[in-house]
Amino acid sequence: MSNQNVKLKKEHTHEGVKYKADSVLNVSQADADWLVDNKIADRQAEPVPEAKREGKKA
């Protein structure tokens, strides 16, 4: 299964890492579907370089 980039609409913790709104995550298709369905994130077409991703352990 391929991964999908999503941009968070609000703060969210994913796999123990707390992310701010507007952070872009590369997640599984199933996680992307869940995040979009629950209005937590929007899909993104372009990949984001690792250095641009935000997050810290919660």
N, C-alpha and C positions, 0 to 999 in steps of 0.2 A: 504494500500500500504506500502511496506517495505522501509526502508532506505538503502542507499548505501554509502560506504566510497569512497571518491575521494581525490587524491593528486594533489594540484594545480601546474601547470607548470609555472605560473606567478602570480604576485600580482592581487588580486581580492577582491571586496567588495560584501559580501553576507549578506542579511538581516541587512544592516547598520553596519556590522563589517568588517573592513579592514584586510585581511589576506595576509601574505607574500607567495612568491613562496615556494613550498615544504611543505606547511601546509596541514594537512589532515582534511577534513570536513566530517561530517556525514549528508547527505542531502537526500531529497526525491528521489525516482527513477526518477521522471520527471526532477528534478534539475540536478541530476547526468547525465542523458541523454543529457541535454542541455549543461552542462559544457564540456562533452566529445565531443559532436558534434561540439562545437565551439572551440575546441582545447585549452581549458583553463585548463583542468584537465584530469588525467588518473584514471581509476577505481583502487581501492585497495581492496584486499581480506580480510585483517586482520583488525579488529577493533583497534582503537587507544584509550588508556586511556584518560580520560578527562584532566588530568594534562599535557598531551603532546600537546594538541591543542593550537594553537596560535590565537590571535586576540585581537583587541581593537576597541572600537567605533570610527567610522570615524568622 
